[in-house]
Amino acid sequence: MPERDGVIMDNADKEKLATLEKRLEAYYKAEEKILKSQSYSIGSNQVTRTSLANVQAKIKELENEAAALKSRGTSKRRSARVIPLG
């Protein structure tokens, strides 16, 4: 299994992390657009973006989820069965 910062991650966790990172990138781009302009006009149509607070809250949520996934991973756990003799 691949290792990330000393933590072994299985394929499902790697895929979930990749998805989270893609979503985070999209939210960062949305945040940047909102910071540049909250609303704009196209012809006679007025377009207003979602609130900055909502986007920033989702960014924080996704960052926390990604950090938890990175730190959790899976460890090399082994169990042994002990049978006392005698």
KAJOMO-V397450 format. One record per residue. RES is the residue in one letter. SS is DSSP state (h for helix, s for strand, l for the rest). PSI is psi in radians with two decimals (999 if undefined). D_CENTER is the distance of its C-alpha to the mean C-alpha in whole Angstrom. Layout:
BEGIN
res: (RES RES)
ss: (SS SS)
psi: (PSI PSI)
d_center: (D_CENTER D_CENTER)
END
This chain:
BEGIN
res: (M P E R D G V I M D N A D K E K L A T L E K R L E A Y Y K A E E K I L K S Q S Y S I G S N Q V T R T S L A N V Q A K I K E L E N E A A A L K S R G T S K R R S A R V I P L G)
ss: (l s s s l l s s s l h h h h h h h h h h h h h h h h h h h h h h h h h h l l s s s s l l s s s s l l l h h h h h h h h h h h h h h h h h h h h h l s l l l l l l l l l l l l)
psi: (2.55 2.65 2.41 2.04 0.76 0.00 2.29 2.31 2.40 3.03 -0.66 -0.73 -0.66 -0.75 -0.74 -0.73 -0.72 -0.72 -0.77 -0.73 -0.62 -0.78 -0.72 -0.76 -0.74 -0.72 -0.64 -0.71 -0.72 -0.73 -0.75 -0.75 -0.71 -0.71 -0.57 -0.65 2.12 -0.59 2.77 2.89 2.46 1.84 -2.16 0.01 2.35 2.22 2.24 2.26 2.87 2.97 2.54 -0.67 -0.70 -0.76 -0.76 -0.61 -0.73 -0.66 -0.82 -0.74 -0.82 -0.67 -0.75 -0.72 -0.74 -0.73 -0.73 -0.71 -0.71 -0.70 -0.49 -1.11 -2.64 2.51 2.89 1.53 2.39 2.49 2.62 2.53 2.21 2.20 1.97 2.40 2.14 999)
d_center: (20 18 18 15 17 19 17 17 15 16 16 14 11 11 11 8 6 8 7 3 5 8 7 6 9 11 11 12 15 16 16 18 20 21 22 24 26 25 27 30 32 33 37 38 34 32 28 26 22 20 20 19 18 16 14 13 13 10 8 9 8 4 5 7 5 4 7 9 8 10 12 13 14 17 20 24 26 29 31 35 38 41 44 47 50 53)
END
